[in-house]
Amino acid sequence: ELDALARRTRSAGLAFLAHATGDRATAMALDSFEKLQQGQRVPAVPGTLRIEHFGEFMLGAGDLERAKRLGASVNVQPGWIYTLANSTIENLGVERAKGAFQFRSMIDAGLEPGFGTDLTGIVLETLDPFLHVWAAVTRNSDAGVFVPEQAVSVDEALRMLTIWSARAQGEDAIKGSIEPGKLADFVVISRDIRRIPPDEIRGLQVLQTVVGGRVVYSAPAAQ
């Protein structure tokens, strides 16, 4: 059924986004992507074959290499490190849980993980994008510092939030970075995120929001 749905979606010219939060689900999605490419004999266009929550709780052997080879786009939620690390340990055990949220490994494998805030999720706290950047960089979690060797740099976390997220949607030609010809959508924040201590990233505030070149929000102190 998954293979048929993926084929039908791509035949209609639509992107196929697979929601997968376990190793078996991820393998099923990658299997479908591989069958599609064998049938079409063309590489995936960025953003057309994507896995949501890729490797969030676990990755199977070879998933990183296969996702890269198939040109799959991947999307993650770094804030889940903070909200779900403890439950991941309880559900999987300490050793297996260490395979969760491997963002450093994803980047080192040549993937460009974008990240979203899981808008439709049940933990409203994760709507804050600065929480995700902070968690990706510090690996702070509800179970202490979680697998610190999988931390990413601030610059990498910003790419995950901006240009890589746009690329995962197939829209990096129009958004994801501040460049001539792209949508003038951006925020002005309270401090320089690249110069403050990583532990302080979570406390950043938005002073202004600009959409289409027009200021649509100003914090009271910024008016």
C-alpha positions as CSV (number, residue, x, y, z in Angstrom):
1,E,0.0,0.0,0.0
2,L,2.8,2.4,0.8
3,D,4.6,1.6,-2.5
4,A,1.3,2.2,-4.4
5,L,0.6,5.5,-2.6
6,A,4.2,6.8,-3.2
7,R,3.9,5.9,-6.9
8,R,0.5,7.5,-7.2
9,T,1.7,10.7,-5.5
10,R,4.8,11.1,-7.6
11,S,2.9,10.3,-10.8
12,A,0.6,13.2,-10.0
13,G,3.6,15.5,-9.7
14,L,3.3,15.9,-5.9
15,A,5.9,15.5,-3.2
16,F,5.7,12.4,-1.1
17,L,6.4,12.9,2.6
18,A,6.6,9.8,4.7
19,H,6.0,10.1,8.5
20,A,8.4,7.6,10.0
21,T,9.6,7.5,13.6
22,G,11.1,4.1,13.9
23,D,13.8,2.0,12.1
24,R,11.2,-0.3,10.4
25,A,9.1,2.7,9.2
26,T,12.2,4.4,7.9
27,A,13.3,1.3,6.0
28,M,9.8,1.0,4.5
29,A,9.9,4.6,3.3
30,L,13.4,4.1,1.8
31,D,12.3,0.9,0.1
32,S,9.4,2.8,-1.5
33,F,11.8,5.6,-2.7
34,E,14.2,3.0,-4.1
35,K,11.4,1.3,-6.1
36,L,10.2,4.6,-7.4
37,Q,13.6,5.5,-8.7
38,Q,14.1,2.0,-10.3
39,G,10.8,2.5,-12.1
40,Q,11.4,6.1,-13.1
41,R,15.2,5.8,-13.5
42,V,15.6,9.5,-12.5
43,P,17.1,10.9,-9.3
44,A,14.9,12.4,-6.7
45,V,14.4,16.1,-7.0
46,P,15.1,17.8,-3.7
47,G,11.9,18.0,-1.6
48,T,9.9,15.4,-3.6
49,L,10.8,12.4,-1.5
50,R,11.1,13.2,2.2
51,I,11.0,11.5,5.5
52,E,9.6,13.4,8.5
53,H,11.2,12.7,11.9
54,F,14.1,10.9,10.2
55,G,16.0,8.8,12.7
56,E,14.5,10.7,15.6
57,F,14.3,7.6,17.9
58,M,16.4,5.1,16.0
59,L,18.2,4.5,12.8
60,G,18.7,1.1,11.0
61,A,21.9,-0.1,9.7
62,G,22.7,1.7,6.4
63,D,19.8,4.2,6.7
64,L,22.1,7.2,6.5
65,E,24.0,5.9,3.4
66,R,20.8,4.9,1.7
67,A,19.0,8.1,2.3
68,K,22.0,10.0,0.8
69,R,22.3,7.7,-2.2
70,L,18.6,8.0,-3.0
71,G,18.6,11.8,-2.7
72,A,15.9,11.6,0.0
73,S,15.2,14.8,2.0
74,V,15.1,14.5,5.7
75,N,13.3,16.5,8.4
76,V,14.0,16.4,12.1
77,Q,12.8,18.1,15.3
78,P,15.9,18.8,17.6
79,G,13.7,20.1,20.3
80,W,12.6,16.5,20.9
81,I,16.0,15.9,22.5
82,Y,14.8,18.2,25.4
83,T,11.3,16.9,25.6
84,L,11.6,13.2,24.7
85,A,15.1,11.9,25.5
86,N,14.0,10.4,28.9
87,S,11.0,8.6,27.3
88,T,13.2,7.3,24.5
89,I,15.6,5.8,27.1
90,E,12.6,4.3,29.0
91,N,11.2,2.8,25.8
92,L,14.3,1.6,24.1
93,G,16.8,1.1,26.9
94,V,20.0,3.1,27.5
95,E,22.1,1.6,24.8
96,R,19.6,1.6,21.9
97,A,18.5,5.1,22.9
98,K,22.0,6.4,22.1
99,G,21.1,5.9,18.5
100,A,18.4,8.6,18.6
101,F,18.7,12.1,17.3
102,Q,22.0,11.5,15.4
103,F,22.1,14.9,13.8
104,R,26.0,15.0,13.7
105,S,26.0,11.7,11.9
106,M,23.4,12.9,9.4
107,I,25.5,15.9,8.5
108,D,28.7,13.9,8.3
109,A,27.0,11.4,6.0
110,G,26.3,14.3,3.6
111,L,22.6,14.7,4.4
112,E,21.2,18.2,5.0
113,P,18.6,17.8,7.6
114,G,16.0,20.5,7.8
115,F,14.0,21.0,11.0
116,G,10.5,22.0,11.8
117,T,8.8,22.7,15.1
118,D,6.3,19.9,14.9
119,L,3.5,22.4,14.7
120,T,0.8,19.8,15.0
121,G,2.5,17.9,17.8
122,I,1.2,17.6,21.4
123,V,4.0,19.5,23.1
124,L,3.3,23.2,22.5
125,E,6.7,24.1,24.0
126,T,8.4,22.9,20.8
127,L,6.8,25.6,18.8
128,D,9.7,27.8,19.8
129,P,12.5,27.6,17.1
130,F,15.2,28.8,19.6
131,L,14.5,25.7,21.7
132,H,15.4,23.5,18.7
133,V,18.6,25.4,18.0
134,W,19.6,25.3,21.7
135,A,18.9,21.6,21.9
136,A,20.8,20.7,18.7
137,V,23.8,22.6,19.9
138,T,23.9,21.8,23.6
139,R,22.1,18.4,23.6
140,N,20.4,19.4,26.8
141,S,17.5,17.1,27.5
142,D,15.0,16.0,30.1
143,A,17.6,13.2,30.9
144,G,20.7,15.5,31.2
145,V,23.1,16.1,28.3
146,F,22.1,13.5,25.8
147,V,24.8,11.9,23.6
148,P,26.9,15.0,23.3
149,E,29.0,13.7,20.5
150,Q,26.0,14.2,18.2
151,A,25.9,17.9,18.8
152,V,26.0,20.3,15.8
153,S,27.5,23.8,15.6
154,V,25.4,27.0,15.8
155,D,26.1,27.6,12.1
156,E,24.9,24.1,11.2
157,A,21.8,24.4,13.4
158,L,21.0,27.7,11.6
159,R,21.3,26.0,8.3
160,M,19.0,23.2,9.5
161,L,16.4,25.9,10.5
162,T,16.7,28.0,7.3
163,I,18.3,27.0,4.0
164,W,18.2,23.2,4.6
165,S,14.6,23.3,5.6
166,A,13.7,25.3,2.5
167,R,15.7,22.8,0.4
168,A,13.9,19.9,2.0
169,Q,10.7,21.5,0.8
170,G,12.1,22.1,-2.7
171,E,11.8,25.8,-2.2
172,D,15.4,27.0,-1.6
173,A,15.3,29.1,-4.7
174,I,12.8,31.4,-3.1
175,K,13.4,31.2,0.7
176,G,15.8,30.0,3.3
177,S,18.4,32.7,3.0
178,I,18.5,36.5,2.7
179,E,19.4,37.1,-1.0
180,P,18.2,39.2,-3.9
181,G,15.2,37.7,-5.6
182,K,14.1,35.6,-2.6
183,L,11.1,36.2,-0.3
184,A,11.9,39.0,2.2
185,D,10.7,36.9,5.2
186,F,12.9,37.1,8.3
187,V,13.1,38.0,11.9
188,V,15.2,40.4,14.0
189,I,16.3,38.8,17.2
190,S,17.4,40.2,20.6
191,R,21.1,39.1,20.4
192,D,23.6,37.8,18.0
193,I,23.0,34.0,18.1
194,R,26.5,33.3,16.8
195,R,28.2,35.2,19.6
196,I,26.4,34.4,22.7
197,P,27.1,31.3,24.9
198,P,25.1,28.3,23.5
199,D,23.3,27.9,26.8
200,E,21.7,31.3,26.3
201,I,20.2,30.6,22.9
202,R,17.0,29.4,24.4
203,G,16.3,32.8,25.9
204,L,16.4,34.7,22.6
205,Q,13.5,36.9,21.8
206,V,12.0,38.0,18.4
207,L,12.0,41.9,18.1
208,Q,10.5,42.1,14.7
209,T,9.0,39.8,12.1
210,V,9.1,40.8,8.4
211,V,7.0,39.0,5.8
212,G,7.2,39.9,2.2
213,G,9.3,42.9,3.1
214,R,6.6,44.3,5.4
215,V,7.0,44.5,9.2
216,V,4.1,42.4,10.6
217,Y,5.2,42.3,14.2
218,S,7.2,44.4,16.6
219,A,7.8,43.6,20.2
220,P,6.6,46.4,22.5
221,A,10.2,47.5,23.4
222,A,11.1,47.6,19.6
223,Q,8.2,49.8,18.5
